Amino acid sequence: MSIKNAAAIVGVGDVELEKGKVKDGQSVLQIQAIAAKRALEDAGLTKDDVDGIFVAGLWGLPGVGSFPSVILSEYLGIQPRYTDSTQIGGSAFEAHVGHAAAAIQAGLCEVALILYGSTQRSEKSRSLAGRPPVLTAQYETPFGLPSPAGSYAMAANRHMHQYGTKPEHLAEIAVATRKWAQLNPQATLRDPLSIDDVLNSPMITDPLHLLDCCLVTDGAGALVIVSAERAKDCRKKPVWVLGQGESHSHWSIQAMPDLTVTSAAQSGKTAFEMAGVTHDEIDVVQIYDSFTITVLLTLESLGFCKPGEGGDFISNQRTAPGGDFPMNTNGGGLSYAHPGMYGIFLLIEAVRQLRGECGERQVKDAKISLVNGTGGTLSSTSVVILGRD
């Protein structure tokens, strides 16, 4: 079944941060309510219009990550007739877009609200000890593998061994992303950054340096997705869901079938086929950047370049402002924000780019955007392709 053009994103909202933290000690419920209100106002709708709610939160961190949909719905005063709390990590929200579009197409709801929030930085609680216990952790945790950085470092080392990728290649990604952040007044980090700065930053887990790793911040975001009929009456021009795919290949890194290939190879293929577009038609790309290696592996797995060619593909600041492959245009998880699970913010930025609302960082005449979420330790992916009229 195809969901192409069955639904459109008509509203987005988020909250301001000060040095990566929410203002005035706001709670997770409060910042999600603010993001939801802003997204609904953006769409010209109210909470009374919402009949579908989609929420995912950080595992094991009550009060820090998003609450279950039933608690959040009570707080917001919404009684949905459709609900979805699919949790596959940072890619959950890209999956929610597909699920919401399918539910709308099936007549199960008409106005869907997708929400996420976290106060992990304010609460100093970025701990993955709360992840669901799994049997395969016995092969990693007792031997001191730091999670998640150690798992991503294993993938980076494998790619370097297999293809000759250099730390400088990964640094290119961090530097290009920072250049976008410098054009975004809301970005957490906006100081100039060089490749040498990345390579000279503290080693976290070989070969990943501190500046190869995402931020730890608070944050909240919301999306409003509606039926094609309902989109006619909304305040902003619709951004259409053209295609979506999702997949996951493992949980623990030792079970990953190939450390250099993510499940984006499958989810991306599904999304491209559904959307009926080619790689060359994508104007702006938003790739989950929990670590620089995440981006490089994802670009290869999505087919933007061949296996092993990722380092050359992103070289010479190709993905930076002024380059011919604009990527992670708000500054990404590396420089903008990363509140535990980042996927919803990729979607918000894609929508704003397609609407032409991004000011200095606006990609000229952007019509089609690809958004890729990644969750776990390169475990899950979901790809959404969005387009404007």
C-alpha positions as MATLAB code, in Angstrom:
seq = 'MSIKNAAAIVGVGDVELEKGKVKDGQSVLQIQAIAAKRALEDAGLTKDDVDGIFVAGLWGLPGVGSFPSVILSEYLGIQPRYTDSTQIGGSAFEAHVGHAAAAIQAGLCEVALILYGSTQRSEKSRSLAGRPPVLTAQYETPFGLPSPAGSYAMAANRHMHQYGTKPEHLAEIAVATRKWAQLNPQATLRDPLSIDDVLNSPMITDPLHLLDCCLVTDGAGALVIVSAERAKDCRKKPVWVLGQGESHSHWSIQAMPDLTVTSAAQSGKTAFEMAGVTHDEIDVVQIYDSFTITVLLTLESLGFCKPGEGGDFISNQRTAPGGDFPMNTNGGGLSYAHPGMYGIFLLIEAVRQLRGECGERQVKDAKISLVNGTGGTLSSTSVVILGRD';
ca = [
       0.000    0.000    0.000;
       1.256    3.473   -0.840;
       0.606    6.499    1.376;
       1.868    8.953   -1.238;
      -0.038   12.241   -0.946;
      -2.499   10.683    1.504;
      -1.511   13.185    4.179;
       0.374   16.427    4.659;
       2.322   18.109    7.440;
       0.614   21.439    8.067;
       2.075   22.500   11.403;
       5.402   22.351   13.251;
       6.465   23.681   16.638;
       9.386   23.567   19.040;
      10.737   25.401   22.097;
      13.619   27.791   22.626;
      16.712   26.701   24.507;
      19.304   28.662   26.469;
      22.693   26.967   26.270;
      20.943   23.696   25.540;
      18.443   23.950   28.402;
      14.769   24.828   28.535;
      13.850   28.099   30.185;
      12.662   28.583   33.760;
      12.954   24.947   34.794;
      10.003   23.858   32.668;
       8.944   20.209   32.900;
       8.757   17.686   30.076;
       4.974   17.934   30.015;
       5.116   21.722   29.878;
       7.543   21.934   26.973;
       5.620   19.322   25.004;
       2.430   21.289   25.568;
       4.174   24.455   24.329;
       5.488   22.682   21.222;
       2.045   21.167   20.550;
       0.297   24.538   20.934;
       2.749   26.177   18.546;
       2.390   23.420   15.957;
      -1.402   23.616   16.096;
      -1.340   27.412   15.834;
       1.042   27.078   12.897;
      -1.585   24.895   11.215;
      -4.516   27.106   12.212;
      -6.001   24.332   14.342;
      -6.695   23.710   18.043;
      -6.295   20.735   20.334;
     -10.007   20.017   19.875;
      -9.293   19.170   16.236;
      -6.785   16.440   17.178;
      -8.087   12.886   17.004;
      -4.799   10.997   16.686;
      -1.733   11.205   18.939;
       1.718    9.725   18.402;
       4.358    9.785   21.159;
       7.707    8.141   21.867;
      10.001    8.783   24.812;
      13.357    7.892   26.328;
      13.451    4.466   27.901;
      13.529    4.249   31.661;
      13.580    8.005   32.248;
      10.151    9.024   33.580;
       9.853   12.778   33.923;
      12.841   13.333   31.650;
      11.662   11.878   28.355;
       8.190   11.948   26.845;
       5.424   10.325   28.837;
       3.168    7.600   27.391;
       0.462    8.918   25.106;
      -2.279    8.283   27.661;
      -0.611   10.583   30.227;
       0.254   13.214   27.671;
      -3.274   13.159   26.236;
      -4.711   13.709   29.700;
      -2.380   16.657   30.287;
      -3.267   18.227   26.940;
      -6.988   17.541   27.276;
      -7.132   15.404   24.144;
      -9.213   12.234   23.764;
      -7.870   10.614   20.593;
      -9.620    7.932   18.627;
      -6.237    6.658   17.398;
      -2.953    6.416   19.255;
       0.533    5.071   18.543;
       3.528    4.873   20.889;
       5.911    3.010   18.589;
       9.370    3.302   20.144;
      12.343    2.435   17.945;
      14.662    5.127   19.231;
      15.564    8.278   17.328;
      13.833    7.078   14.163;
      10.462    6.681   15.908;
       9.111   10.016   14.670;
       9.842    9.311   11.012;
       7.984    6.042   11.557;
       5.143    7.980   13.191;
       4.803   10.111   10.063;
       4.211    6.978    8.006;
       1.898    5.480   10.604;
      -0.103    8.695   10.878;
      -0.450    8.967    7.102;
      -1.625    5.348    6.923;
      -4.109    5.872    9.754;
      -5.451    8.991    8.048;
      -5.730    7.168    4.738;
      -7.657    4.365    6.475;
     -10.046    6.842    8.080;
      -8.882    6.059   11.613;
      -8.079    9.688   12.340;
      -8.014   12.996   10.482;
      -5.695   15.279   12.481;
      -2.627   13.602   13.976;
      -0.293   15.189   16.526;
       3.261   13.803   16.825;
       5.118   14.846   19.979;
       8.441   14.502   21.753;
      10.174   16.241   24.626;
      13.106   15.776   26.969;
      14.787   17.681   29.787;
      17.763   15.345   29.965;
      20.329   18.147   30.171;
      18.519   20.088   32.874;
      18.064   16.886   34.852;
      21.623   15.694   34.108;
      20.151   12.331   33.269;
      21.565   11.220   29.916;
      21.931    7.609   30.864;
      21.138    4.657   28.672;
      21.050    2.351   31.683;
      17.292    2.602   31.386;
      17.225    0.917   28.000;
      15.168   -2.262   27.901;
      17.249   -5.218   29.151;
      18.133   -7.642   26.383;
      19.867  -10.979   26.506;
      22.567   -9.985   24.029;
      23.804   -7.218   26.357;
      25.702   -9.953   28.204;
      28.178   -9.964   25.331;
      28.867   -6.219   25.576;
      28.180   -4.609   28.935;
      30.382   -6.821   31.175;
      33.376   -6.112   28.943;
      33.139   -2.351   29.325;
      31.768   -1.309   25.949;
      30.593    2.281   26.483;
      27.099    2.798   25.154;
      26.309    4.181   22.724;
      29.642    5.764   21.732;
      31.583    2.495   21.837;
      29.188    0.819   19.454;
      29.452    3.641   16.917;
      33.230    3.604   17.305;
      33.238   -0.082   16.340;
      31.362    0.779   13.144;
      33.758    3.650   12.424;
      36.801    1.445   12.932;
      35.377   -1.206   10.645;
      34.668    1.333    7.897;
      38.177    2.760    8.218;
      39.726   -0.708    8.066;
      37.601   -1.843    5.144;
      37.622    1.291    3.003;
      40.465    3.508    4.198;
      38.183    6.190    5.611;
      40.076    8.796    7.650;
      39.203   10.729   10.825;
      39.481   13.820    8.646;
      36.497   12.614    6.622;
      34.359   12.412    9.736;
      35.596   15.832   10.830;
      34.358   17.277    7.526;
      30.816   16.417    8.611;
      31.134   18.122   11.990;
      32.631   21.261   10.435;
      29.992   21.522    7.690;
      27.214   21.043   10.207;
      28.651   23.769   12.429;
      28.617   26.173    9.490;
      24.871   25.618    9.175;
      24.498   26.149   12.937;
      26.210   29.514   12.602;
      23.270   30.563   10.405;
      20.722   29.370   12.972;
      20.155   31.712   15.943;
      18.590   28.816   17.891;
      21.619   26.522   17.611;
      23.402   25.582   20.835;
      26.927   25.778   19.385;
      27.770   28.531   16.900;
      31.491   29.157   17.365;
      33.702   28.612   14.310;
      35.008   25.064   13.956;
      37.872   23.615   11.914;
      38.877   20.087   11.017;
      41.885   20.457   13.305;
      39.560   21.487   16.133;
      37.633   18.246   15.707;
      40.763   16.089   15.492;
      42.322   17.798   18.524;
      39.231   17.518   20.703;
      39.343   14.841   23.442;
      39.123   11.239   22.316;
      35.875    9.717   23.575;
      36.243    6.225   22.163;
      38.725    5.601   19.374;
      38.362    6.865   16.647;
      35.551    9.206   17.729;
      36.531   12.529   19.270;
      34.327   14.732   21.408;
      33.326   16.839   18.405;
      32.331   13.702   16.467;
      29.596   13.204   19.073;
      26.179   14.827   19.328;
      25.173   17.319   21.973;
      23.264   16.527   25.144;
      20.427   19.064   25.400;
      16.801   19.540   26.342;
      14.173   20.086   23.693;
      10.629   19.490   22.489;
       9.010   19.326   19.086;
       5.633   18.662   17.504;
       4.160   17.975   14.081;
       0.570   18.177   12.859;
      -0.395   15.852   10.002;
      -3.793   15.980    8.346;
      -5.770   14.462    5.514;
      -5.606   15.945    2.035;
      -9.117   17.301    2.438;
      -8.377   18.904    5.800;
      -5.153   20.427    4.447;
      -7.190   22.727    2.198;
      -8.386   24.710    5.216;
      -5.106   24.966    7.138;
      -3.107   28.163    7.623;
       0.134   27.097    5.930;
       0.713   25.443    2.584;
       0.888   21.661    3.022;
       4.101   19.672    2.884;
       3.108   16.315    1.445;
       4.251   12.900    2.618;
       5.499   11.350   -0.632;
       7.079    8.200    0.724;
       8.106    6.482    3.942;
       9.935    3.298    4.903;
      11.141    1.761    8.154;
      13.289   -1.144    9.206;
      15.540   -2.433   11.972;
      18.305   -4.986   11.800;
      19.453   -5.620   15.399;
      19.536   -4.127   18.866;
      22.981   -4.868   20.311;
      25.852   -3.825   18.068;
      27.401   -7.291   18.137;
      24.312   -8.540   16.294;
      24.545   -5.977   13.472;
      24.798   -7.992   10.242;
      27.334   -5.609    8.661;
      28.923   -2.794   10.656;
      29.180   -0.664    7.517;
      25.566   -0.980    6.283;
      22.508    0.235    8.175;
      18.884   -0.732    7.649;
      18.476    2.568    5.763;
      19.348    0.420    2.754;
      15.881   -1.111    3.163;
      13.875    1.792    4.575;
      15.349    4.185    2.020;
      14.559    1.853   -0.879;
      10.943    1.628    0.278;
      10.620    5.398    0.634;
      12.170    6.173   -2.756;
      10.000    3.633   -4.546;
       6.847    4.918   -2.869;
       7.677    8.563   -3.598;
       8.641    7.829   -7.194;
      11.649   10.149   -7.066;
      15.366    9.660   -7.642;
      18.353   10.676   -5.558;
      19.110   13.533   -7.941;
      15.694   15.072   -7.278;
      16.336   15.563   -3.560;
      17.034   19.242   -2.834;
      17.848   19.122    0.880;
      18.764   16.193    3.117;
      18.304   15.790    6.873;
      20.343   12.854    8.226;
      20.377   11.750   11.856;
      23.771   12.753   13.226;
      24.162   11.165   16.628;
      27.809   10.769   15.585;
      29.652   11.788   12.449;
      30.000    8.130   11.461;
      26.190    7.795   11.562;
      25.935   10.287    8.720;
      28.602    8.686    6.556;
      27.158    5.179    6.906;
      23.636    6.455    6.268;
      24.551    8.292    3.068;
      26.088    5.100    1.703;
      23.217    2.899    2.841;
      20.689    5.268    1.276;
      22.505    5.037   -2.041;
      23.709    8.621   -2.364;
      27.152    7.113   -2.915;
      28.600    3.622   -3.177;
      29.895    1.634   -0.189;
      33.245    3.005    0.883;
      32.811    6.271   -1.023;
      31.214    8.245    1.802;
      34.452    9.932    2.828;
      35.080   11.317   -0.637;
      31.389   12.170   -1.080;
      31.317   14.604    1.833;
      34.826   16.027    1.357;
      35.647   19.656    0.578;
      32.672   20.857    2.613;
      30.203   19.577    0.044;
      27.396   19.448    2.637;
      28.072   22.921    4.062;
      26.314   26.164    3.117;
      27.195   26.890   -0.493;
      27.911   23.227   -1.252;
      25.942   21.225   -3.788;
      24.563   18.758   -1.214;
      22.906   20.789    1.576;
      22.519   18.584    4.644;
      21.449   19.057    8.266;
      20.697   22.687    7.655;
      19.753   23.699   11.212;
      23.082   22.511   12.653;
      21.981   18.964   13.380;
      22.436   16.950   16.526;
      26.113   17.872   16.422;
      25.623   21.633   16.857;
      21.908   22.562   17.057;
      20.433   20.264   19.708;
      20.092   16.609   20.632;
      17.550   15.929   23.382;
      17.991   12.173   23.577;
      16.048   11.335   20.434;
      16.491   13.786   17.596;
      14.300   12.494   14.775;
      11.390   14.917   15.178;
      13.695   17.924   14.750;
      14.917   16.613   11.401;
      11.301   16.651   10.227;
      10.639   20.140   11.590;
      13.671   21.519    9.750;
      12.688   19.756    6.518;
       9.209   21.273    6.653;
      10.575   24.762    7.292;
      13.025   24.417    4.419;
      10.274   23.348    2.028;
       8.163   26.284    3.154;
      11.050   28.711    2.650;
      11.048   29.812    6.298;
      14.718   29.365    7.222;
      16.168   32.800    6.703;
      19.951   32.879    6.220;
      20.184   29.095    6.041;
      17.407   28.682    3.487;
      18.209   26.320    0.618;
      17.099   28.101   -2.541;
      13.961   26.719   -4.187;
      13.871   23.517   -2.117;
      10.995   21.338   -3.330;
      11.801   17.814   -2.098;
      13.498   16.768    1.134;
      14.669   13.411    2.436;
      14.640   12.858    6.188;
      16.383    9.894    7.794;
      16.031    8.888   11.441;
      18.326    6.397   13.170;
      17.700    4.754   16.544;
      19.543    2.608   19.026;
      23.089    1.663   18.036;
      22.586    1.929   14.269;
      19.681   -0.391   15.022;
      16.577    1.127   13.452;
      15.949    3.531   10.612;
      13.020    5.280    9.046;
      13.114    7.427    5.946;
      10.529   10.034    4.961;
      10.445   11.885    1.658;
       8.531   15.155    1.738;
       7.512   17.504   -1.062;
       5.718   20.805   -1.548;
       3.256   21.780   -4.259;
];
